[in-house]
Amino acid sequence: MTTTTSARSPGTADTIAPEACVRALYAVLSGPPDAPRDWARFRALCRPDARFVLASRGADGAPCLVTYDVERFVDEGTREFAAHGLWERE
């Protein structure tokens, strides 16, 4: 896992407009299994206190919500995307 902080800052092309931020986020997350993700770019798109809430199913099969901070999302995403890939879109 890479923990390097990106040199990007607010006002760059990725964050100049909401639409640009969403496009950048989709570009980072999307790709086939084992495709490297630019986690430094992802971190630059997030506030340090950002939280991601994912709909999932518990061990009993009941719907539940799982909350990740940025680093847990990177850790889980690295493993999950390597195995299954992901194509994020509107």
Backbone as XML, in Angstrom:
<?xml version="1.0"?>
<chain id="A" units="angstrom">
  <residue number="1" name="MET">
    <atom name="N" x="0.843" y="-1.177" z="0.000"/>
    <atom name="CA" x="0.000" y="0.000" z="0.000"/>
    <atom name="C" x="0.885" y="1.236" z="0.000"/>
  </residue>
  <residue number="2" name="THR">
    <atom name="N" x="0.550" y="2.188" z="-0.829"/>
    <atom name="CA" x="1.281" y="3.448" z="-0.875"/>
    <atom name="C" x="0.619" y="4.428" z="0.073"/>
  </residue>
  <residue number="3" name="THR">
    <atom name="N" x="1.421" y="5.100" z="0.882"/>
    <atom name="CA" x="0.871" y="6.086" z="1.813"/>
    <atom name="C" x="1.380" y="7.482" z="1.513"/>
  </residue>
  <residue number="4" name="THR">
    <atom name="N" x="1.974" y="7.667" z="0.360"/>
    <atom name="CA" x="2.502" y="8.970" z="-0.009"/>
    <atom name="C" x="1.365" y="9.953" z="-0.212"/>
  </residue>
  <residue number="5" name="THR">
    <atom name="N" x="1.509" y="11.129" z="0.295"/>
    <atom name="CA" x="0.524" y="12.181" z="0.095"/>
    <atom name="C" x="0.785" y="12.840" z="-1.242"/>
  </residue>
  <residue number="6" name="SER">
    <atom name="N" x="-0.268" y="13.057" z="-1.994"/>
    <atom name="CA" x="-0.139" y="13.665" z="-3.300"/>
    <atom name="C" x="0.232" y="15.136" z="-3.179"/>
  </residue>
  <residue number="7" name="ALA">
    <atom name="N" x="0.906" y="15.634" z="-4.203"/>
    <atom name="CA" x="1.260" y="17.055" z="-4.245"/>
    <atom name="C" x="0.084" y="17.888" z="-4.735"/>
  </residue>
  <residue number="8" name="ARG">
    <atom name="N" x="-1.005" y="17.256" z="-5.115"/>
    <atom name="CA" x="-2.173" y="17.992" z="-5.595"/>
    <atom name="C" x="-2.760" y="18.829" z="-4.467"/>
  </residue>
  <residue number="9" name="SER">
    <atom name="N" x="-3.386" y="19.904" z="-4.843"/>
    <atom name="CA" x="-4.029" y="20.752" z="-3.850"/>
    <atom name="C" x="-5.310" y="21.299" z="-4.437"/>
  </residue>
  <residue number="10" name="PRO">
    <atom name="N" x="-6.212" y="21.810" z="-3.593"/>
    <atom name="CA" x="-7.445" y="22.400" z="-4.119"/>
    <atom name="C" x="-7.127" y="23.441" z="-5.181"/>
  </residue>
  <residue number="11" name="GLY">
    <atom name="N" x="-7.929" y="23.459" z="-6.223"/>
    <atom name="CA" x="-7.703" y="24.384" z="-7.319"/>
    <atom name="C" x="-7.049" y="23.727" z="-8.516"/>
  </residue>
  <residue number="12" name="THR">
    <atom name="N" x="-6.544" y="22.498" z="-8.363"/>
    <atom name="CA" x="-5.989" y="21.793" z="-9.510"/>
    <atom name="C" x="-7.128" y="21.378" z="-10.424"/>
  </residue>
  <residue number="13" name="ALA">
    <atom name="N" x="-6.811" y="20.874" z="-11.581"/>
    <atom name="CA" x="-7.828" y="20.484" z="-12.557"/>
    <atom name="C" x="-8.830" y="19.497" z="-11.975"/>
  </residue>
  <residue number="14" name="ASP">
    <atom name="N" x="-8.387" y="18.625" z="-11.058"/>
    <atom name="CA" x="-9.295" y="17.642" z="-10.469"/>
    <atom name="C" x="-10.334" y="18.257" z="-9.547"/>
  </residue>
  <residue number="15" name="THR">
    <atom name="N" x="-10.047" y="19.396" z="-8.973"/>
    <atom name="CA" x="-10.947" y="19.948" z="-7.959"/>
    <atom name="C" x="-11.507" y="21.320" z="-8.319"/>
  </residue>
  <residue number="16" name="ILE">
    <atom name="N" x="-11.281" y="21.770" z="-9.532"/>
    <atom name="CA" x="-11.715" y="23.108" z="-9.932"/>
    <atom name="C" x="-13.247" y="23.214" z="-10.007"/>
  </residue>
  <residue number="17" name="ALA">
    <atom name="N" x="-13.928" y="22.106" z="-10.303"/>
    <atom name="CA" x="-15.387" y="22.097" z="-10.393"/>
    <atom name="C" x="-15.892" y="20.749" z="-9.891"/>
  </residue>
  <residue number="18" name="PRO">
    <atom name="N" x="-17.118" y="20.700" z="-9.375"/>
    <atom name="CA" x="-17.661" y="19.419" z="-8.888"/>
    <atom name="C" x="-17.612" y="18.310" z="-9.943"/>
  </residue>
  <residue number="19" name="GLU">
    <atom name="N" x="-17.933" y="18.663" z="-11.187"/>
    <atom name="CA" x="-17.934" y="17.658" z="-12.252"/>
    <atom name="C" x="-16.533" y="17.092" z="-12.477"/>
  </residue>
  <residue number="20" name="ALA">
    <atom name="N" x="-15.526" y="17.937" z="-12.387"/>
    <atom name="CA" x="-14.142" y="17.492" z="-12.559"/>
    <atom name="C" x="-13.740" y="16.559" z="-11.424"/>
  </residue>
  <residue number="21" name="CYS">
    <atom name="N" x="-14.173" y="16.866" z="-10.227"/>
    <atom name="CA" x="-13.866" y="16.029" z="-9.066"/>
    <atom name="C" x="-14.496" y="14.646" z="-9.224"/>
  </residue>
  <residue number="22" name="VAL">
    <atom name="N" x="-15.742" y="14.598" z="-9.656"/>
    <atom name="CA" x="-16.422" y="13.316" z="-9.859"/>
    <atom name="C" x="-15.734" y="12.524" z="-10.965"/>
  </residue>
  <residue number="23" name="ARG">
    <atom name="N" x="-15.382" y="13.166" z="-12.067"/>
    <atom name="CA" x="-14.665" y="12.470" z="-13.156"/>
    <atom name="C" x="-13.338" y="11.910" z="-12.662"/>
  </residue>
  <residue number="24" name="ALA">
    <atom name="N" x="-12.617" y="12.695" z="-11.868"/>
    <atom name="CA" x="-11.327" y="12.240" z="-11.338"/>
    <atom name="C" x="-11.526" y="11.050" z="-10.398"/>
  </residue>
  <residue number="25" name="LEU">
    <atom name="N" x="-12.534" y="11.106" z="-9.556"/>
    <atom name="CA" x="-12.814" y="10.005" z="-8.642"/>
    <atom name="C" x="-13.138" y="8.733" z="-9.422"/>
  </residue>
  <residue number="26" name="TYR">
    <atom name="N" x="-14.000" y="8.828" z="-10.424"/>
    <atom name="CA" x="-14.340" y="7.665" z="-11.242"/>
    <atom name="C" x="-13.104" y="7.129" z="-11.959"/>
  </residue>
  <residue number="27" name="ALA">
    <atom name="N" x="-12.250" y="8.016" z="-12.443"/>
    <atom name="CA" x="-11.038" y="7.581" z="-13.137"/>
    <atom name="C" x="-10.106" y="6.816" z="-12.209"/>
  </residue>
  <residue number="28" name="VAL">
    <atom name="N" x="-10.004" y="7.259" z="-10.963"/>
    <atom name="CA" x="-9.145" y="6.567" z="-9.995"/>
    <atom name="C" x="-9.713" y="5.196" z="-9.650"/>
  </residue>
  <residue number="29" name="LEU">
    <atom name="N" x="-11.002" y="5.099" z="-9.421"/>
    <atom name="CA" x="-11.599" y="3.860" z="-8.938"/>
    <atom name="C" x="-11.812" y="2.822" z="-10.030"/>
  </residue>
  <residue number="30" name="SER">
    <atom name="N" x="-12.053" y="3.245" z="-11.254"/>
    <atom name="CA" x="-12.426" y="2.324" z="-12.321"/>
    <atom name="C" x="-11.229" y="1.633" z="-12.949"/>
  </residue>
  <residue number="31" name="GLY">
    <atom name="N" x="-11.419" y="0.357" z="-13.253"/>
    <atom name="CA" x="-10.393" y="-0.392" z="-13.950"/>
    <atom name="C" x="-10.574" y="-1.885" z="-13.767"/>
  </residue>
  <residue number="32" name="PRO">
    <atom name="N" x="-9.906" y="-2.658" z="-14.595"/>
    <atom name="CA" x="-10.004" y="-4.113" z="-14.504"/>
    <atom name="C" x="-9.248" y="-4.634" z="-13.286"/>
  </residue>
  <residue number="33" name="PRO">
    <atom name="N" x="-9.449" y="-5.907" z="-12.952"/>
    <atom name="CA" x="-8.688" y="-6.487" z="-11.841"/>
    <atom name="C" x="-7.192" y="-6.286" z="-12.054"/>
  </residue>
  <residue number="34" name="ASP">
    <atom name="N" x="-6.500" y="-6.064" z="-10.963"/>
    <atom name="CA" x="-5.046" y="-5.889" z="-10.943"/>
    <atom name="C" x="-4.542" y="-4.611" z="-11.614"/>
  </residue>
  <residue number="35" name="ALA">
    <atom name="N" x="-5.428" y="-3.756" z="-12.128"/>
    <atom name="CA" x="-4.975" y="-2.466" z="-12.663"/>
    <atom name="C" x="-4.590" y="-1.578" z="-11.486"/>
  </residue>
  <residue number="36" name="PRO">
    <atom name="N" x="-3.435" y="-0.946" z="-11.522"/>
    <atom name="CA" x="-3.044" y="-0.087" z="-10.402"/>
    <atom name="C" x="-3.967" y="1.117" z="-10.294"/>
  </residue>
  <residue number="37" name="ARG">
    <atom name="N" x="-4.272" y="1.509" z="-9.083"/>
    <atom name="CA" x="-5.081" y="2.697" z="-8.826"/>
    <atom name="C" x="-4.155" y="3.791" z="-8.321"/>
  </residue>
  <residue number="38" name="ASP">
    <atom name="N" x="-4.467" y="5.019" z="-8.669"/>
    <atom name="CA" x="-3.675" y="6.170" z="-8.227"/>
    <atom name="C" x="-4.204" y="6.640" z="-6.875"/>
  </residue>
  <residue number="39" name="TRP">
    <atom name="N" x="-3.782" y="5.936" z="-5.817"/>
    <atom name="CA" x="-4.305" y="6.239" z="-4.486"/>
    <atom name="C" x="-3.857" y="7.607" z="-3.985"/>
  </residue>
  <residue number="40" name="ALA">
    <atom name="N" x="-2.735" y="8.103" z="-4.441"/>
    <atom name="CA" x="-2.323" y="9.466" z="-4.056"/>
    <atom name="C" x="-3.311" y="10.480" z="-4.630"/>
  </residue>
  <residue number="41" name="ARG">
    <atom name="N" x="-3.724" y="10.273" z="-5.862"/>
    <atom name="CA" x="-4.729" y="11.159" z="-6.467"/>
    <atom name="C" x="-6.045" y="11.049" z="-5.703"/>
  </residue>
  <residue number="42" name="PHE">
    <atom name="N" x="-6.431" y="9.826" z="-5.346"/>
    <atom name="CA" x="-7.653" y="9.609" z="-4.576"/>
    <atom name="C" x="-7.610" y="10.384" z="-3.262"/>
  </residue>
  <residue number="43" name="ARG">
    <atom name="N" x="-6.497" y="10.254" z="-2.539"/>
    <atom name="CA" x="-6.359" y="10.961" z="-1.264"/>
    <atom name="C" x="-6.465" y="12.477" z="-1.455"/>
  </residue>
  <residue number="44" name="ALA">
    <atom name="N" x="-5.909" y="12.981" z="-2.555"/>
    <atom name="CA" x="-5.956" y="14.424" z="-2.827"/>
    <atom name="C" x="-7.380" y="14.899" z="-3.094"/>
  </residue>
  <residue number="45" name="LEU">
    <atom name="N" x="-8.248" y="13.995" z="-3.524"/>
    <atom name="CA" x="-9.648" y="14.346" z="-3.779"/>
    <atom name="C" x="-10.484" y="14.360" z="-2.506"/>
  </residue>
  <residue number="46" name="CYS">
    <atom name="N" x="-9.936" y="13.811" z="-1.428"/>
    <atom name="CA" x="-10.698" y="13.638" z="-0.183"/>
    <atom name="C" x="-10.215" y="14.585" z="0.907"/>
  </residue>
  <residue number="47" name="ARG">
    <atom name="N" x="-11.150" y="15.016" z="1.708"/>
    <atom name="CA" x="-10.773" y="15.703" z="2.944"/>
    <atom name="C" x="-10.177" y="14.657" z="3.872"/>
  </residue>
  <residue number="48" name="PRO">
    <atom name="N" x="-9.282" y="15.032" z="4.763"/>
    <atom name="CA" x="-8.700" y="14.055" z="5.690"/>
    <atom name="C" x="-9.746" y="13.346" z="6.560"/>
  </residue>
  <residue number="49" name="ASP">
    <atom name="N" x="-10.859" y="14.026" z="6.837"/>
    <atom name="CA" x="-11.900" y="13.437" z="7.681"/>
    <atom name="C" x="-13.042" y="12.820" z="6.879"/>
  </residue>
  <residue number="50" name="ALA">
    <atom name="N" x="-12.828" y="12.586" z="5.586"/>
    <atom name="CA" x="-13.873" y="12.019" z="4.733"/>
    <atom name="C" x="-14.279" y="10.631" z="5.217"/>
  </residue>
  <residue number="51" name="ARG">
    <atom name="N" x="-15.527" y="10.301" z="4.996"/>
    <atom name="CA" x="-16.066" y="8.974" z="5.310"/>
    <atom name="C" x="-16.831" y="8.475" z="4.094"/>
  </residue>
  <residue number="52" name="PHE">
    <atom name="N" x="-16.737" y="7.182" z="3.860"/>
    <atom name="CA" x="-17.438" y="6.522" z="2.769"/>
    <atom name="C" x="-18.396" y="5.526" z="3.384"/>
  </residue>
  <residue number="53" name="VAL">
    <atom name="N" x="-19.657" y="5.615" z="3.012"/>
    <atom name="CA" x="-20.675" y="4.726" z="3.552"/>
    <atom name="C" x="-21.144" y="3.833" z="2.414"/>
  </residue>
  <residue number="54" name="LEU">
    <atom name="N" x="-20.937" y="2.532" z="2.604"/>
    <atom name="CA" x="-21.279" y="1.564" z="1.574"/>
    <atom name="C" x="-22.431" y="0.683" z="2.041"/>
  </residue>
  <residue number="55" name="ALA">
    <atom name="N" x="-23.375" y="0.445" z="1.143"/>
    <atom name="CA" x="-24.444" y="-0.503" z="1.429"/>
    <atom name="C" x="-23.881" y="-1.901" z="1.233"/>
  </residue>
  <residue number="56" name="SER">
    <atom name="N" x="-24.161" y="-2.772" z="2.178"/>
    <atom name="CA" x="-23.618" y="-4.128" z="2.130"/>
    <atom name="C" x="-24.628" y="-5.084" z="2.736"/>
  </residue>
  <residue number="57" name="ARG">
    <atom name="N" x="-24.181" y="-6.302" z="2.988"/>
    <atom name="CA" x="-24.990" y="-7.286" z="3.696"/>
    <atom name="C" x="-24.141" y="-7.859" z="4.818"/>
  </residue>
  <residue number="58" name="GLY">
    <atom name="N" x="-24.740" y="-8.004" z="5.973"/>
    <atom name="CA" x="-24.053" y="-8.578" z="7.114"/>
    <atom name="C" x="-23.912" y="-10.087" z="6.962"/>
  </residue>
  <residue number="59" name="ALA">
    <atom name="N" x="-23.275" y="-10.722" z="7.927"/>
    <atom name="CA" x="-23.073" y="-12.172" z="7.909"/>
    <atom name="C" x="-24.408" y="-12.913" z="7.846"/>
  </residue>
  <residue number="60" name="ASP">
    <atom name="N" x="-25.448" y="-12.298" z="8.403"/>
    <atom name="CA" x="-26.771" y="-12.924" z="8.398"/>
    <atom name="C" x="-27.553" y="-12.621" z="7.117"/>
  </residue>
  <residue number="61" name="GLY">
    <atom name="N" x="-26.943" y="-11.866" z="6.188"/>
    <atom name="CA" x="-27.608" y="-11.535" z="4.929"/>
    <atom name="C" x="-28.466" y="-10.286" z="4.986"/>
  </residue>
  <residue number="62" name="ALA">
    <atom name="N" x="-28.609" y="-9.705" z="6.170"/>
    <atom name="CA" x="-29.430" y="-8.502" z="6.320"/>
    <atom name="C" x="-28.675" y="-7.285" z="5.787"/>
  </residue>
  <residue number="63" name="PRO">
    <atom name="N" x="-29.392" y="-6.365" z="5.152"/>
    <atom name="CA" x="-28.741" y="-5.142" z="4.675"/>
    <atom name="C" x="-28.123" y="-4.366" z="5.837"/>
  </residue>
  <residue number="64" name="CYS">
    <atom name="N" x="-26.979" y="-3.751" z="5.567"/>
    <atom name="CA" x="-26.324" y="-2.928" z="6.583"/>
    <atom name="C" x="-25.474" y="-1.871" z="5.889"/>
  </residue>
  <residue number="65" name="LEU">
    <atom name="N" x="-25.025" y="-0.912" z="6.645"/>
    <atom name="CA" x="-24.132" y="0.125" z="6.149"/>
    <atom name="C" x="-22.765" y="-0.066" z="6.782"/>
  </residue>
  <residue number="66" name="VAL">
    <atom name="N" x="-21.721" y="0.097" z="5.980"/>
    <atom name="CA" x="-20.348" y="-0.013" z="6.451"/>
    <atom name="C" x="-19.679" y="1.328" z="6.195"/>
  </residue>
  <residue number="67" name="THR">
    <atom name="N" x="-19.038" y="1.888" z="7.211"/>
    <atom name="CA" x="-18.387" y="3.186" z="7.090"/>
    <atom name="C" x="-16.875" y="3.009" z="7.107"/>
  </residue>
  <residue number="68" name="TYR">
    <atom name="N" x="-16.215" y="3.614" z="6.103"/>
    <atom name="CA" x="-14.758" y="3.576" z="5.991"/>
    <atom name="C" x="-14.215" y="4.992" z="6.038"/>
  </residue>
  <residue number="69" name="ASP">
    <atom name="N" x="-13.057" y="5.161" z="6.664"/>
    <atom name="CA" x="-12.325" y="6.408" z="6.484"/>
    <atom name="C" x="-11.480" y="6.248" z="5.216"/>
  </residue>
  <residue number="70" name="VAL">
    <atom name="N" x="-10.758" y="7.280" z="4.825"/>
    <atom name="CA" x="-10.010" y="7.265" z="3.569"/>
    <atom name="C" x="-9.018" y="6.101" z="3.526"/>
  </residue>
  <residue number="71" name="GLU">
    <atom name="N" x="-8.241" y="5.924" z="4.587"/>
    <atom name="CA" x="-7.217" y="4.877" z="4.564"/>
    <atom name="C" x="-7.810" y="3.474" z="4.563"/>
  </residue>
  <residue number="72" name="ARG">
    <atom name="N" x="-8.907" y="3.272" z="5.274"/>
    <atom name="CA" x="-9.540" y="1.943" z="5.225"/>
    <atom name="C" x="-10.112" y="1.695" z="3.837"/>
  </residue>
  <residue number="73" name="PHE">
    <atom name="N" x="-10.671" y="2.729" z="3.201"/>
    <atom name="CA" x="-11.181" y="2.573" z="1.841"/>
    <atom name="C" x="-10.046" y="2.175" z="0.900"/>
  </residue>
  <residue number="74" name="VAL">
    <atom name="N" x="-8.885" y="2.825" z="1.033"/>
    <atom name="CA" x="-7.723" y="2.485" z="0.199"/>
    <atom name="C" x="-7.306" y="1.037" z="0.452"/>
  </residue>
  <residue number="75" name="ASP">
    <atom name="N" x="-7.213" y="0.636" z="1.712"/>
    <atom name="CA" x="-6.829" y="-0.737" z="2.042"/>
    <atom name="C" x="-7.805" y="-1.751" z="1.460"/>
  </residue>
  <residue number="76" name="GLU">
    <atom name="N" x="-9.091" y="-1.538" z="1.706"/>
    <atom name="CA" x="-10.116" y="-2.457" z="1.202"/>
    <atom name="C" x="-10.184" y="-2.415" z="-0.326"/>
  </residue>
  <residue number="77" name="GLY">
    <atom name="N" x="-10.111" y="-1.212" z="-0.882"/>
    <atom name="CA" x="-10.163" y="-1.067" z="-2.337"/>
    <atom name="C" x="-9.001" y="-1.746" z="-3.028"/>
  </residue>
  <residue number="78" name="THR">
    <atom name="N" x="-7.822" y="-1.633" z="-2.451"/>
    <atom name="CA" x="-6.647" y="-2.269" z="-3.044"/>
    <atom name="C" x="-6.878" y="-3.776" z="-3.173"/>
  </residue>
  <residue number="79" name="ARG">
    <atom name="N" x="-7.374" y="-4.398" z="-2.127"/>
    <atom name="CA" x="-7.631" y="-5.849" z="-2.159"/>
    <atom name="C" x="-8.800" y="-6.191" z="-3.077"/>
  </residue>
  <residue number="80" name="GLU">
    <atom name="N" x="-9.908" y="-5.493" z="-2.916"/>
    <atom name="CA" x="-11.126" y="-5.818" z="-3.656"/>
    <atom name="C" x="-10.959" y="-5.568" z="-5.156"/>
  </residue>
  <residue number="81" name="PHE">
    <atom name="N" x="-10.367" y="-4.429" z="-5.510"/>
    <atom name="CA" x="-10.224" y="-4.103" z="-6.926"/>
    <atom name="C" x="-9.216" y="-5.021" z="-7.604"/>
  </residue>
  <residue number="82" name="ALA">
    <atom name="N" x="-8.207" y="-5.489" z="-6.871"/>
    <atom name="CA" x="-7.239" y="-6.427" z="-7.436"/>
    <atom name="C" x="-7.921" y="-7.742" z="-7.794"/>
  </residue>
  <residue number="83" name="ALA">
    <atom name="N" x="-8.890" y="-8.135" z="-6.995"/>
    <atom name="CA" x="-9.583" y="-9.397" z="-7.234"/>
    <atom name="C" x="-10.718" y="-9.270" z="-8.246"/>
  </residue>
  <residue number="84" name="HIS">
    <atom name="N" x="-11.432" y="-8.149" z="-8.211"/>
    <atom name="CA" x="-12.671" y="-8.060" z="-8.994"/>
    <atom name="C" x="-12.739" y="-6.889" z="-9.968"/>
  </residue>
  <residue number="85" name="GLY">
    <atom name="N" x="-11.885" y="-5.901" z="-9.820"/>
    <atom name="CA" x="-11.997" y="-4.706" z="-10.652"/>
    <atom name="C" x="-13.240" y="-3.919" z="-10.276"/>
  </residue>
  <residue number="86" name="LEU">
    <atom name="N" x="-13.418" y="-2.802" z="-10.903"/>
    <atom name="CA" x="-14.584" y="-1.957" z="-10.651"/>
    <atom name="C" x="-14.695" y="-0.975" z="-11.802"/>
  </residue>
  <residue number="87" name="TRP">
    <atom name="N" x="-15.921" y="-0.738" z="-12.236"/>
    <atom name="CA" x="-16.185" y="0.288" z="-13.239"/>
    <atom name="C" x="-17.219" y="1.214" z="-12.658"/>
  </residue>
  <residue number="88" name="GLU">
    <atom name="N" x="-16.770" y="2.374" z="-12.203"/>
    <atom name="CA" x="-17.644" y="3.378" z="-11.586"/>
    <atom name="C" x="-18.124" y="4.322" z="-12.679"/>
  </residue>
  <residue number="89" name="ARG">
    <atom name="N" x="-19.432" y="4.623" z="-12.636"/>
    <atom name="CA" x="-20.013" y="5.554" z="-13.603"/>
    <atom name="C" x="-21.275" y="6.154" z="-13.011"/>
  </residue>
  <residue number="90" name="GLU">
    <atom name="N" x="-21.754" y="7.217" z="-13.673"/>
    <atom name="CA" x="-23.006" y="7.831" z="-13.200"/>
    <atom name="C" x="-24.161" y="6.915" z="-13.449"/>
  </residue>
</chain>
